[in-house]
Amino acid sequence: MLSDTDTIAAIATASGRGGIGIIRVSGGNTAQIAKAILGTQLKPRKAYHKPFKAQDGSIIDTGLALYFQSPASYTGEDTLELQGHGGPVVMDMLLRRVVELGARLARAGEFTERAFLNEKLDLAQAEAVADVIDAGTEQAVKSAQRSLQGEFSAQIKTLQEAITQIRLYVESAIDFSDEDIDFLASEELVKKQQRVQQLFLQIQRIAKQGSLLREGITVVLAGSPNAGKSSLLNALTEKDSAIVTNVPGTTRDTLKEQIQLDGMPLHIIDTAGLRETADVVEQEGVRRAHKAIQSADRVLLVIDDRERETVSLEQRLRDIPKKIPVTLVFNKIDLTGSPAGLFSDHVVPEINLSIKNSTGLDVLRNHLKQVVGFEAGDQGVFMARRRHLDALKRADTLYTEGVQQFIEHQAGELFAEDLRQVQNALSEITGSMSADDLLGEIFSSFCIGK
């Protein structure tokens, strides 16, 4: 059984060869392990250049040692960093020596988990540690840093405090129900309710931007063979990612690429042409195309503009689940003379473009940002995850329904309970109320040594 009181150790630097490699140790036995390896008692926050010794006194490596005494450390426990040469063999030898001295190998994310358990970070900040590491754009790094510095948590705290003020009003009205004082009809309570609604709108808007910066959207290119799906993939990625020929059915598998739209990751999946075929390999490609469509945030249904009037809209959409948003992309307008641009007033949005002439591609890019509500720029945006958005939405729904029920029935006791549940939902974001299985899922996604 693994215990939170064990001393843990891990290689904290990336695998492979490098100029520097770091072993990180945390827990109650850290000071003793440091003395055994370095031959001296370390003073906190002082760098030592020492040989790292094996059990028989031979030198494993020579490097820097840094000791941080509890609680003034990343994890809140005694911690040690051994910075040596970054070869995988020497790192493994040094890690084995630390384990010999009583440490165990750390689980993924266990150092940051201990920082959370020891109240050095709240859960939103702990998740931001992984987001800083995984960020794929400069804007994403800045947003993750804001979350790591506590900006997201501070916004949630402000909202929690505003809800607490309403709870005080409601519960005071319940306690003094026999008095001739109508707390619940006060103008002050109305103002507090409006402030909470504004905070919900503000935080959810910013959090959605942060979620888009972190996760982006997945767009699937679907349609008949030779409509221009692979050409569109190449045009958007600005490289020859997919093979393009005049032979129908060239694409037999899904092809995935990622680009950035003003910092938002856009995951593009090119698919095999949707058609009936006797070719066994192409049949598998069509099956995979249908599977990709099921997981899309949006489908771009690419159509040869010369075939605009040959098939009804219902027939075109028959292969796409109703829950998946669709944009019709009519390609090859250079052959038909149709006007380029976006036509969003139709039942399904339509974009006319010519991949060959690069006409209308910017319209398509702007359309993709617009349909998901992405706003360019990173001013004030903090990183957020889907679970944060889910918790915010659940809290907002509980609050809105609670206010409505209170207005209709004037049941203060029920409204007070609704407000309590709202705060519980918000507490899941910062971790002041989180299930153990949720914590396990979150920290298991971290890299070893962090």
ZAMARGU-4260 file (C-alpha; in steps of 0.2 Angstrom, whole numbers, plus 5000, padded with zeros to 4 digits):
<rodrens>
0) 5000/5000/5000 | 5006/5017/4995 | 5005/5030/5009 | 5005/5049/5008 | 5018/5049/5022
5) 5031/5039/5012 | 5047/5048/5006 | 5045/5048/4987 | 5058/5051/4973 | 5058/5053/4954
10) 5068/5059/4939 | 5061/5077/4937 | 5069/5080/4920 | 5064/5073/4903 | 5069/5056/4898
15) 5084/5054/4886 | 5101/5062/4886 | 5104/5080/4892 | 5117/5092/4900 | 5108/5091/4917
20) 5097/5078/4925 | 5087/5081/4941 | 5082/5069/4955 | 5068/5075/4966 | 5065/5068/4983
25) 5051/5073/4996 | 5046/5067/5013 | 5051/5064/5031 | 5067/5054/5027 | 5074/5067/5015
30) 5087/5074/5026 | 5094/5057/5031 | 5095/5052/5012 | 5104/5068/5008 | 5117/5065/5022
35) 5120/5047/5016 | 5123/5052/4998 | 5132/5068/5001 | 5141/5064/5017 | 5136/5080/5026
40) 5121/5088/5034 | 5113/5101/5022 | 5108/5118/5027 | 5091/5124/5019 | 5091/5134/5003
45) 5110/5133/5001 | 5118/5125/4985 | 5131/5112/4988 | 5143/5106/4974 | 5146/5088/4980
50) 5150/5070/4974 | 5135/5059/4975 | 5141/5043/4983 | 5135/5025/4981 | 5134/5013/4996
55) 5152/5007/4994 | 5158/5025/4994 | 5161/5025/4975 | 5156/5041/4966 | 5140/5040/4955
60) 5141/5057/4949 | 5145/5075/4955 | 5133/5090/4954 | 5123/5102/4964 | 5112/5098/4979
65) 5098/5109/4986 | 5088/5105/5002 | 5072/5114/5006 | 5065/5112/5024 | 5047/5109/5028
70) 5035/5119/5026 | 5045/5131/5015 | 5046/5119/4999 | 5036/5115/4984 | 5027/5100/4992
75) 5027/5108/5010 | 5038/5093/5015 | 5057/5092/5017 | 5063/5091/4999 | 5079/5088/4990
80) 5085/5091/4972 | 5101/5082/4966 | 5106/5090/4949 | 5119/5080/4940 | 5123/5075/4922
85) 5108/5071/4912 | 5113/5054/4905 | 5099/5041/4907 | 5111/5028/4915 | 5118/5040/4928
90) 5101/5046/4932 | 5095/5028/4935 | 5110/5024/4946 | 5107/5039/4957 | 5088/5036/4958
95) 5091/5018/4963 | 5103/5024/4977 | 5089/5035/4984 | 5077/5021/4984 | 5090/5010/4993
100) 5090/5023/5007 | 5071/5022/5010 | 5062/5032/4997 | 5049/5024/4985 | 5046/5029/4967
105) 5034/5043/4965 | 5017/5041/4956 | 5013/5053/4941 | 5009/5070/4949 | 5012/5065/4967
110) 5024/5079/4971 | 5010/5092/4965 | 4997/5081/4974 | 5007/5083/4990 | 5008/5102/4987
115) 4989/5102/4986 | 4986/5091/5001 | 4998/5102/5011 | 4989/5117/5006 | 5003/5125/4996
120) 4992/5125/4980 | 4973/5124/4978 | 4967/5112/4965 | 4965/5124/4951 | 4983/5130/4954
125) 4989/5112/4954 | 4980/5108/4937 | 4988/5124/4931 | 5006/5117/4934 | 5002/5103/4921
130) 4994/5116/4909 | 5010/5126/4909 | 5020/5111/4905 | 5008/5105/4891 | 5004/5122/4884
135) 5006/5123/4865 | 5005/5141/4862 | 5012/5157/4870 | 4994/5163/4874 | 4991/5146/4883
140) 5007/5148/4893 | 5002/5165/4899 | 4984/5159/4904 | 4991/5144/4913 | 5003/5156/4923
145) 4988/5167/4928 | 4979/5151/4935 | 4995/5145/4943 | 4997/5162/4952 | 4979/5161/4958
150) 4969/5172/4947 | 4956/5159/4943 | 4954/5154/4961 | 4953/5172/4967 | 4938/5174/4955
155) 4930/5159/4962 | 4933/5165/4979 | 4925/5182/4975 | 4909/5173/4968 | 4909/5162/4984
160) 4909/5177/4995 | 4895/5185/4985 | 4884/5170/4987 | 4888/5169/5006 | 4881/5187/5008
165) 4865/5181/5000 | 4865/5166/5011 | 4866/5177/5026 | 4851/5188/5020 | 4841/5172/5017
170) 4845/5163/5033 | 4843/5179/5043 | 4825/5180/5036 | 4822/5162/5041 | 4828/5165/5059
175) 4818/5181/5061 | 4802/5175/5052 | 4791/5180/5067 | 4798/5198/5066 | 4790/5212/5055
180) 4805/5213/5045 | 4805/5208/5026 | 4824/5205/5023 | 4820/5196/5007 | 4811/5210/4998
185) 4826/5222/5002 | 4834/5232/4988 | 4851/5227/4995 | 4847/5208/4992 | 4841/5212/4974
190) 4858/5221/4971 | 4868/5206/4978 | 4858/5194/4967 | 4862/5204/4951 | 4880/5205/4956
195) 4881/5186/4958 | 4873/5184/4940 | 4886/5196/4933 | 4900/5187/4941 | 4894/5170/4934
200) 4893/5178/4916 | 4910/5186/4918 | 4919/5170/4925 | 4911/5158/4913 | 4916/5169/4898
205) 4934/5170/4903 | 4935/5152/4908 | 4928/5147/4891 | 4942/5156/4883 | 4954/5148/4894
210) 4947/5131/4890 | 4948/5134/4871 | 4966/5140/4873 | 4970/5124/4882 | 4960/5111/4872
215) 4955/5120/4856 | 4942/5112/4845 | 4942/5096/4834 | 4936/5099/4816 | 4932/5085/4804
220) 4933/5087/4785 | 4920/5076/4778 | 4911/5074/4761 | 4911/5065/4744 | 4927/5059/4736
225) 4937/5073/4726 | 4927/5087/4734 | 4943/5095/4740 | 4945/5089/4758 | 4963/5084/4757
230) 4967/5100/4748 | 4958/5110/4762 | 4969/5101/4775 | 4984/5106/4765 | 4978/5124/4763
235) 4974/5126/4782 | 4991/5118/4788 | 5001/5127/4774 | 5010/5111/4770 | 5008/5095/4760
240) 5001/5084/4774 | 4989/5074/4763 | 4991/5066/4746 | 4980/5075/4733 | 4976/5067/4716
245) 4962/5067/4703 | 4958/5049/4708 | 4943/5047/4719 | 4946/5038/4735 | 4964/5043/4737
250) 4962/5046/4756 | 4959/5029/4764 | 4962/5033/4782 | 4960/5048/4794 | 4974/5060/4794
255) 4976/5072/4809 | 4985/5089/4810 | 4985/5104/4822 | 4987/5122/4818 | 4984/5138/4828
260) 4970/5151/4826 | 4976/5166/4835 | 4983/5155/4849 | 4968/5143/4849 | 4973/5125/4844
265) 4963/5118/4829 | 4964/5099/4827 | 4960/5095/4809 | 4955/5077/4804 | 4954/5073/4785
270) 4944/5058/4781 | 4940/5046/4767 | 4926/5051/4755 | 4909/5046/4761 | 4902/5034/4748
275) 4897/5016/4745 | 4912/5006/4738 | 4916/4988/4735 | 4935/4991/4740 | 4938/4983/4757
280) 4952/4995/4761 | 4941/5010/4757 | 4926/5003/4766 | 4937/5003/4782 | 4942/5021/4778
285) 4924/5026/4777 | 4920/5017/4794 | 4934/5027/4802 | 4927/5043/4794 | 4911/5040/4802
290) 4919/5037/4819 | 4929/5053/4817 | 4913/5063/4814 | 4906/5056/4830 | 4919/5064/4840
295) 4920/5081/4831 | 4916/5098/4839 | 4912/5103/4821 | 4911/5095/4804 | 4916/5105/4788
300) 4906/5096/4775 | 4916/5099/4759 | 4906/5099/4743 | 4911/5102/4725 | 4902/5118/4720
305) 4897/5111/4703 | 4886/5099/4712 | 4877/5112/4723 | 4860/5108/4717 | 4861/5089/4714
310) 4858/5083/4731 | 4846/5090/4745 | 4852/5096/4761 | 4844/5082/4770 | 4853/5069/4760
315) 4870/5078/4763 | 4867/5078/4782 | 4862/5060/4783 | 4879/5054/4788 | 4881/5067/4802
320) 4873/5065/4819 | 4861/5080/4823 | 4870/5084/4839 | 4886/5088/4829 | 4887/5106/4822
325) 4890/5107/4803 | 4896/5120/4791 | 4894/5117/4772 | 4910/5122/4763 | 4907/5124/4744
330) 4924/5122/4735 | 4929/5126/4717 | 4920/5142/4715 | 4934/5147/4703 | 4925/5135/4691
335) 4907/5141/4694 | 4908/5159/4697 | 4899/5158/4714 | 4902/5173/4725 | 4915/5170/4739
340) 4910/5172/4757 | 4900/5166/4772 | 4881/5164/4772 | 4876/5162/4790 | 4857/5166/4787
345) 4854/5148/4780 | 4848/5133/4789 | 4866/5127/4790 | 4880/5140/4788 | 4888/5140/4771
350) 4905/5146/4765 | 4910/5148/4747 | 4928/5147/4743 | 4941/5141/4731 | 4956/5132/4738
355) 4965/5132/4722 | 4965/5152/4722 | 4966/5153/4741 | 4949/5163/4740 | 4938/5162/4756
360) 4951/5153/4768 | 4952/5168/4780 | 4933/5168/4780 | 4933/5150/4785 | 4946/5153/4799
365) 4936/5168/4806 | 4920/5157/4805 | 4928/5143/4816 | 4933/5156/4829 | 4916/5164/4829
370) 4906/5148/4831 | 4915/5143/4846 | 4915/5160/4854 | 4934/5162/4854 | 4941/5180/4856
375) 4958/5184/4850 | 4970/5190/4863 | 4974/5184/4880 | 4971/5199/4891 | 4965/5193/4908
380) 4961/5175/4902 | 4966/5161/4914 | 4967/5143/4910 | 4952/5132/4913 | 4947/5114/4910
385) 4931/5106/4904 | 4928/5100/4922 | 4929/5118/4928 | 4916/5124/4914 | 4905/5109/4920
390) 4906/5115/4938 | 4902/5133/4934 | 4888/5128/4923 | 4880/5117/4936 | 4882/5130/4949
395) 4875/5144/4938 | 4860/5133/4934 | 4857/5129/4952 | 4858/5147/4956 | 4846/5153/4942
400) 4833/5139/4947 | 4835/5143/4965 | 4831/5162/4962 | 4817/5157/4951 | 4809/5145/4963
405) 4811/5158/4977 | 4803/5172/4967 | 4788/5160/4964 | 4786/5152/4981 | 4795/5163/4993
410) 4802/5147/5001 | 4818/5154/5010 | 4823/5137/5017 | 4824/5129/5000 | 4833/5144/4993
415) 4846/5143/5007 | 4849/5124/5002 | 4850/5129/4984 | 4864/5142/4988 | 4873/5129/4998
420) 4873/5117/4984 | 4879/5131/4972 | 4894/5134/4984 | 4898/5115/4984 | 4899/5115/4965
425) 4911/5129/4965 | 4921/5121/4979 | 4925/5107/4967 | 4935/5119/4956 | 4947/5124/4970
430) 4947/5107/4978 | 4940/5112/4995 | 4927/5099/4991 | 4933/5085/4980 | 4931/5067/4979
435) 4946/5056/4980 | 4943/5048/4963 | 4943/5065/4955 | 4960/5069/4963 | 4967/5053/4957
440) 4961/5056/4939 | 4968/5073/4939 | 4985/5070/4946 | 4988/5054/4936 | 4988/5064/4920
445) 5004/5073/4926 | 5021/5068/4921 | 5032/5058/4933 | 5043/5069/4944 | 5030/5083/4945
</rodrens>
